[in-house]
Amino acid sequence: MVHFVGAGCGAPDLITLRGHRLLQQADQIIYAGSLVNPALLEAAKSGCVIRNSAQMTLEQVLESIREAEAIGQTTVRLHTGDPSLYGAVREQIDALQSEGISFDITPGVSAFSGAAAALGHLGGAEYTLPGVSQTLIVTRMAGRTPVPESESIERLAAHRASMAVYLSAGMAGELSDRLICGGYSADTPAAIVYKASWPDEKTILCTVGQLPVCAQEHGIQKTALILIGEYLRGTSSHYERSKLYDPSFSTGFREASQ
């Protein structure tokens, strides 16, 4: 049996209870060593085989899984954040299905959740503020993995929705230019969140136009999320009160009182 587990965004106590239990029970853990906090591996039982997939190809990962399966052992494939986002998980699952190897998936706390929580000096970031934005766009710049033209930064920026940009901190200058070209103004609030929830976490508030300078000043080239949108403005006067808790608004659980 193979368990794909989301490790969460960094802090070892942000993994799910299920994920932690599976780590304790695993005979083999194959973890994304370039991004997963190694403190999570302290949960492994004595004798557990631990492999760093940052040093492995897909074929080597699959061979390690086959070896464990052949002797009736379980494998935890430990992915950063949540496996469904930039986790290269589908290609592994397809291979397992083709060989009749059972698997399941345990979700994790993604970096966009960790990054929002890290902005505590704003009271935390709420991507879906009433009257500001009700849409969160999760995307990335093209690198070795291309991005479809229909999902270019310029086209997505035209919506002026809340945005969380992964895997792009090293291209902050180009990202800034393309965001502005697409529709965000240069003074749109932005943030760079480096290693959200890790001990060396950094949060930098800036604007879209200031992104490249701030990234350079703080030496941030990777392992950071870039957030964009008016939800980062940080004042209570620019958004509307939620109707869910408004005393003048009836819900299925209470009548309006005003």
C-alpha positions as a Markdown table, in Angstrom:
| # | Residue | x | y | z |
|---|---|---|---|---|
| 1 | Met | 0.0 | 0.0 | 0.0 |
| 2 | Val | 1.2 | 3.5 | -0.9 |
| 3 | His | 0.0 | 6.5 | 1.0 |
| 4 | Phe | 0.5 | 9.9 | -0.6 |
| 5 | Val | 0.6 | 12.4 | 2.2 |
| 6 | Gly | 0.7 | 16.2 | 2.2 |
| 7 | Ala | 3.3 | 17.3 | 4.6 |
| 8 | Gly | 1.8 | 20.8 | 5.0 |
| 9 | Cys | 3.6 | 24.1 | 4.4 |
| 10 | Gly | 6.5 | 23.6 | 6.8 |
| 11 | Ala | 5.9 | 23.4 | 10.5 |
| 12 | Pro | 5.9 | 19.8 | 11.6 |
| 13 | Asp | 2.7 | 20.2 | 13.6 |
| 14 | Leu | 0.8 | 21.4 | 10.6 |
| 15 | Ile | 0.6 | 17.9 | 9.1 |
| 16 | Thr | -2.8 | 16.3 | 9.5 |
| 17 | Leu | -3.4 | 13.8 | 12.3 |
| 18 | Arg | -3.9 | 11.1 | 9.7 |
| 19 | Gly | -0.7 | 12.0 | 7.9 |
| 20 | His | 1.3 | 11.9 | 11.1 |
| 21 | Arg | -0.2 | 8.5 | 12.0 |
| 22 | Leu | 0.8 | 7.1 | 8.5 |
| 23 | Leu | 4.3 | 8.4 | 9.0 |
| 24 | Gln | 4.5 | 6.5 | 12.3 |
| 25 | Gln | 3.3 | 3.3 | 10.7 |
| 26 | Ala | 5.3 | 3.4 | 7.4 |
| 27 | Asp | 8.0 | 0.8 | 6.5 |
| 28 | Gln | 9.4 | 3.2 | 3.9 |
| 29 | Ile | 9.1 | 7.0 | 3.6 |
| 30 | Ile | 10.0 | 8.7 | 0.3 |
| 31 | Tyr | 10.0 | 12.4 | 1.0 |
| 32 | Ala | 10.5 | 15.5 | -1.2 |
| 33 | Gly | 13.8 | 16.5 | 0.5 |
| 34 | Ser | 14.1 | 19.9 | -1.2 |
| 35 | Leu | 10.9 | 21.2 | 0.3 |
| 36 | Val | 9.6 | 19.0 | 3.2 |
| 37 | Asn | 10.7 | 19.9 | 6.7 |
| 38 | Pro | 13.0 | 17.0 | 7.8 |
| 39 | Ala | 11.6 | 17.4 | 11.4 |
| 40 | Leu | 8.6 | 15.4 | 10.1 |
| 41 | Leu | 10.8 | 12.4 | 9.7 |
| 42 | Glu | 11.3 | 12.2 | 13.5 |
| 43 | Ala | 7.9 | 10.4 | 13.5 |
| 44 | Ala | 9.3 | 7.4 | 11.6 |
| 45 | Lys | 9.5 | 4.2 | 13.5 |
| 46 | Ser | 12.7 | 2.3 | 14.1 |
| 47 | Gly | 13.9 | 0.5 | 11.0 |
| 48 | Cys | 11.9 | 2.6 | 8.6 |
| 49 | Val | 13.7 | 3.1 | 5.3 |
| 50 | Ile | 13.9 | 6.9 | 4.5 |
| 51 | Arg | 14.6 | 8.0 | 1.0 |
| 52 | Asn | 15.0 | 11.6 | -0.4 |
| 53 | Ser | 13.2 | 11.9 | -3.7 |
| 54 | Ala | 15.1 | 15.1 | -4.5 |
| 55 | Gln | 18.0 | 12.8 | -5.4 |
| 56 | Met | 15.8 | 10.3 | -7.3 |
| 57 | Thr | 14.1 | 10.0 | -10.7 |
| 58 | Leu | 10.4 | 8.9 | -11.1 |
| 59 | Glu | 11.7 | 5.5 | -12.2 |
| 60 | Gln | 13.8 | 5.1 | -9.0 |
| 61 | Val | 10.9 | 6.2 | -6.8 |
| 62 | Leu | 8.6 | 3.6 | -8.4 |
| 63 | Glu | 11.3 | 0.9 | -8.1 |
| 64 | Ser | 11.6 | 1.6 | -4.4 |
| 65 | Ile | 7.8 | 1.3 | -4.1 |
| 66 | Arg | 7.9 | -2.0 | -5.9 |
| 67 | Glu | 10.6 | -3.4 | -3.7 |
| 68 | Ala | 8.5 | -2.6 | -0.6 |
| 69 | Glu | 5.3 | -4.0 | -2.1 |
| 70 | Ala | 7.1 | -7.3 | -3.0 |
| 71 | Ile | 7.7 | -7.9 | 0.7 |
| 72 | Gly | 4.3 | -6.6 | 2.0 |
| 73 | Gln | 5.6 | -3.3 | 3.3 |
| 74 | Thr | 3.8 | 0.1 | 3.2 |
| 75 | Thr | 5.2 | 3.3 | 1.7 |
| 76 | Val | 4.5 | 6.9 | 2.6 |
| 77 | Arg | 5.2 | 9.2 | -0.3 |
| 78 | Leu | 5.5 | 12.5 | 1.5 |
| 79 | His | 4.9 | 15.6 | -0.6 |
| 80 | Thr | 5.2 | 19.2 | 0.3 |
| 81 | Gly | 2.1 | 21.2 | 1.0 |
| 82 | Asp | -0.9 | 19.4 | -0.6 |
| 83 | Pro | -0.1 | 16.7 | -3.2 |
| 84 | Ser | -2.7 | 18.2 | -5.6 |
| 85 | Leu | -0.7 | 21.4 | -6.2 |
| 86 | Tyr | 2.5 | 21.2 | -8.1 |
| 87 | Gly | 3.2 | 17.8 | -6.6 |
| 88 | Ala | 3.9 | 15.7 | -9.8 |
| 89 | Val | 1.6 | 13.2 | -8.2 |
| 90 | Arg | -0.5 | 12.1 | -11.1 |
| 91 | Glu | 2.3 | 10.4 | -13.0 |
| 92 | Gln | 3.1 | 8.3 | -9.9 |
| 93 | Ile | -0.6 | 7.4 | -9.5 |
| 94 | Asp | -1.0 | 6.4 | -13.1 |
| 95 | Ala | 2.1 | 4.1 | -12.8 |
| 96 | Leu | 0.7 | 2.5 | -9.6 |
| 97 | Gln | -2.7 | 1.9 | -11.2 |
| 98 | Ser | -1.1 | 0.3 | -14.2 |
| 99 | Glu | 0.6 | -2.2 | -11.9 |
| 100 | Gly | -2.3 | -2.8 | -9.6 |
| 101 | Ile | -0.7 | -1.2 | -6.6 |
| 102 | Ser | -3.1 | 0.2 | -4.1 |
| 103 | Phe | -2.8 | 3.8 | -2.9 |
| 104 | Asp | -4.7 | 6.5 | -1.1 |
| 105 | Ile | -4.2 | 10.3 | -0.6 |
| 106 | Thr | -4.1 | 12.3 | 2.5 |
| 107 | Pro | -4.4 | 16.1 | 1.9 |
| 108 | Gly | -2.2 | 18.7 | 3.4 |
| 109 | Val | -2.0 | 22.4 | 4.2 |
| 110 | Ser | -0.9 | 24.2 | 1.1 |
| 111 | Ala | 1.5 | 27.1 | 1.0 |
| 112 | Phe | -1.2 | 29.5 | 0.0 |
| 113 | Ser | -2.9 | 28.7 | 3.3 |
| 114 | Gly | 0.3 | 29.0 | 5.3 |
| 115 | Ala | 1.2 | 32.2 | 3.6 |
| 116 | Ala | -2.1 | 33.8 | 4.4 |
| 117 | Ala | -1.8 | 32.8 | 8.1 |
| 118 | Ala | 1.8 | 34.1 | 8.2 |
| 119 | Leu | 0.6 | 37.6 | 7.5 |
| 120 | Gly | -0.4 | 38.0 | 11.1 |
| 121 | His | 0.5 | 41.7 | 11.2 |
| 122 | Leu | -2.5 | 42.2 | 8.8 |
| 123 | Gly | -4.7 | 40.0 | 11.0 |
| 124 | Gly | -4.0 | 37.3 | 8.5 |
| 125 | Ala | -4.9 | 37.5 | 4.9 |
| 126 | Glu | -8.4 | 36.7 | 3.7 |
| 127 | Tyr | -8.3 | 36.1 | 0.0 |
| 128 | Thr | -12.1 | 36.4 | -0.4 |
| 129 | Leu | -13.0 | 39.7 | 1.2 |
| 130 | Pro | -16.6 | 40.8 | 0.5 |
| 131 | Gly | -16.6 | 43.7 | -1.9 |
| 132 | Val | -13.0 | 43.1 | -2.8 |
| 133 | Ser | -12.6 | 39.7 | -4.3 |
| 134 | Gln | -14.4 | 36.4 | -4.3 |
| 135 | Thr | -11.9 | 34.5 | -6.4 |
| 136 | Leu | -8.4 | 33.2 | -5.7 |
| 137 | Ile | -6.1 | 32.4 | -8.6 |
| 138 | Val | -3.4 | 29.9 | -7.9 |
| 139 | Thr | -0.8 | 29.9 | -10.6 |
| 140 | Arg | 2.9 | 30.0 | -11.5 |
| 141 | Met | 5.3 | 31.5 | -14.0 |
| 142 | Ala | 6.5 | 29.2 | -16.8 |
| 143 | Gly | 9.9 | 27.6 | -16.1 |
| 144 | Arg | 11.0 | 24.2 | -17.1 |
| 145 | Thr | 7.3 | 23.3 | -16.9 |
| 146 | Pro | 5.4 | 25.5 | -19.5 |
| 147 | Val | 2.2 | 27.3 | -18.7 |
| 148 | Pro | -0.7 | 27.2 | -21.3 |
| 149 | Glu | -1.0 | 30.5 | -23.2 |
| 150 | Ser | -4.6 | 30.8 | -22.0 |
| 151 | Glu | -3.2 | 30.8 | -18.4 |
| 152 | Ser | -0.6 | 33.5 | -18.9 |
| 153 | Ile | 0.1 | 35.9 | -16.1 |
| 154 | Glu | -1.3 | 38.8 | -18.3 |
| 155 | Arg | -4.6 | 37.0 | -18.9 |
| 156 | Leu | -5.0 | 36.0 | -15.3 |
| 157 | Ala | -4.1 | 39.5 | -14.1 |
| 158 | Ala | -6.9 | 40.9 | -16.2 |
| 159 | His | -9.4 | 39.6 | -13.6 |
| 160 | Arg | -7.7 | 41.6 | -10.8 |
| 161 | Ala | -8.7 | 38.9 | -8.4 |
| 162 | Ser | -6.7 | 37.7 | -5.5 |
| 163 | Met | -3.7 | 35.8 | -6.7 |
| 164 | Ala | -1.1 | 33.4 | -5.1 |
| 165 | Val | 1.9 | 32.8 | -7.4 |
| 166 | Tyr | 4.0 | 29.7 | -6.8 |
| 167 | Leu | 7.5 | 28.8 | -8.0 |
| 168 | Ser | 8.2 | 32.3 | -9.3 |
| 169 | Ala | 10.2 | 34.2 | -6.7 |
| 170 | Gly | 13.3 | 34.1 | -8.8 |
| 171 | Met | 11.5 | 35.8 | -11.6 |
| 172 | Ala | 10.0 | 38.7 | -9.6 |
| 173 | Gly | 11.0 | 41.3 | -12.1 |
| 174 | Glu | 9.3 | 39.6 | -15.0 |
| 175 | Leu | 6.3 | 38.7 | -12.9 |
| 176 | Ser | 5.9 | 42.4 | -11.8 |
| 177 | Asp | 6.0 | 43.6 | -15.4 |
| 178 | Arg | 3.5 | 41.0 | -16.6 |
| 179 | Leu | 1.1 | 41.7 | -13.8 |
| 180 | Ile | 1.1 | 45.4 | -14.6 |
| 181 | Cys | 0.8 | 44.7 | -18.3 |
| 182 | Gly | -2.2 | 42.4 | -17.6 |
| 183 | Gly | -4.2 | 44.9 | -15.5 |
| 184 | Tyr | -2.9 | 45.3 | -11.9 |
| 185 | Ser | -1.6 | 48.8 | -11.1 |
| 186 | Ala | 1.9 | 49.2 | -9.9 |
| 187 | Asp | 0.7 | 50.2 | -6.5 |
| 188 | Thr | -1.5 | 47.1 | -6.0 |
| 189 | Pro | -0.6 | 45.5 | -2.6 |
| 190 | Ala | 1.6 | 42.5 | -2.8 |
| 191 | Ala | 3.5 | 40.3 | -0.4 |
| 192 | Ile | 6.4 | 37.9 | -0.5 |
| 193 | Val | 6.2 | 35.0 | 2.0 |
| 194 | Tyr | 9.3 | 33.0 | 2.3 |
| 195 | Lys | 9.1 | 29.5 | 3.9 |
| 196 | Ala | 5.7 | 30.1 | 5.5 |
| 197 | Ser | 5.5 | 28.4 | 9.0 |
| 198 | Trp | 9.2 | 27.4 | 9.0 |
| 199 | Pro | 11.5 | 28.8 | 11.8 |
| 200 | Asp | 13.2 | 31.1 | 9.2 |
| 201 | Glu | 9.9 | 32.4 | 7.8 |
| 202 | Lys | 10.0 | 35.9 | 6.3 |
| 203 | Thr | 7.1 | 38.1 | 5.2 |
| 204 | Ile | 7.6 | 41.2 | 3.1 |
| 205 | Leu | 4.8 | 43.6 | 2.3 |
| 206 | Cys | 5.2 | 45.7 | -0.8 |
| 207 | Thr | 3.4 | 46.6 | -4.0 |
| 208 | Val | 3.4 | 44.9 | -7.4 |
| 209 | Gly | 5.9 | 47.5 | -8.7 |
| 210 | Gln | 8.2 | 46.9 | -5.8 |
| 211 | Leu | 8.3 | 43.1 | -6.1 |
| 212 | Pro | 11.7 | 42.8 | -7.8 |
| 213 | Val | 13.5 | 45.3 | -5.5 |
| 214 | Cys | 12.1 | 43.6 | -2.4 |
| 215 | Ala | 13.0 | 40.1 | -3.5 |
| 216 | Gln | 16.5 | 41.2 | -4.3 |
| 217 | Glu | 17.0 | 43.2 | -1.0 |
| 218 | His | 16.0 | 40.2 | 1.0 |
| 219 | Gly | 17.8 | 37.7 | -1.1 |
| 220 | Ile | 14.7 | 35.6 | -2.0 |
| 221 | Gln | 15.0 | 33.5 | -5.1 |
| 222 | Lys | 13.0 | 30.4 | -4.2 |
| 223 | Thr | 10.8 | 28.7 | -1.6 |
| 224 | Ala | 8.5 | 31.7 | -1.5 |
| 225 | Leu | 5.0 | 32.5 | -2.5 |
| 226 | Ile | 4.1 | 35.8 | -4.0 |
| 227 | Leu | 0.6 | 37.2 | -3.1 |
| 228 | Ile | -1.2 | 39.9 | -5.0 |
| 229 | Gly | -4.4 | 41.8 | -4.6 |
| 230 | Glu | -6.4 | 44.4 | -2.8 |
| 231 | Tyr | -7.2 | 42.0 | 0.0 |
| 232 | Leu | -3.7 | 42.8 | 1.3 |
| 233 | Arg | -4.6 | 46.5 | 1.8 |
| 234 | Gly | -4.8 | 45.9 | 5.5 |
| 235 | Thr | -7.5 | 48.4 | 6.4 |
| 236 | Ser | -11.1 | 47.8 | 7.6 |
| 237 | Ser | -12.6 | 50.5 | 5.4 |
| 238 | His | -12.1 | 49.0 | 2.0 |
| 239 | Tyr | -14.2 | 45.8 | 2.3 |
| 240 | Glu | -17.8 | 45.0 | 3.1 |
| 241 | Arg | -19.0 | 43.2 | 6.2 |
| 242 | Ser | -19.9 | 39.6 | 5.7 |
| 243 | Lys | -23.7 | 39.0 | 5.3 |
| 244 | Leu | -23.2 | 35.6 | 7.1 |
| 245 | Tyr | -23.0 | 37.3 | 10.5 |
| 246 | Asp | -24.9 | 40.5 | 9.8 |
| 247 | Pro | -27.8 | 40.9 | 12.2 |
| 248 | Ser | -30.0 | 42.2 | 9.4 |
| 249 | Phe | -29.5 | 39.1 | 7.3 |
| 250 | Ser | -31.5 | 35.9 | 7.7 |
| 251 | Thr | -29.9 | 32.5 | 7.3 |
| 252 | Gly | -31.1 | 28.9 | 7.5 |
| 253 | Phe | -30.1 | 28.9 | 11.1 |
| 254 | Arg | -31.3 | 32.3 | 12.4 |
| 255 | Glu | -33.8 | 35.1 | 11.6 |
| 256 | Ala | -32.7 | 38.7 | 11.1 |
| 257 | Ser | -32.9 | 40.7 | 14.3 |
| 258 | Gln | -32.9 | 44.2 | 12.7 |
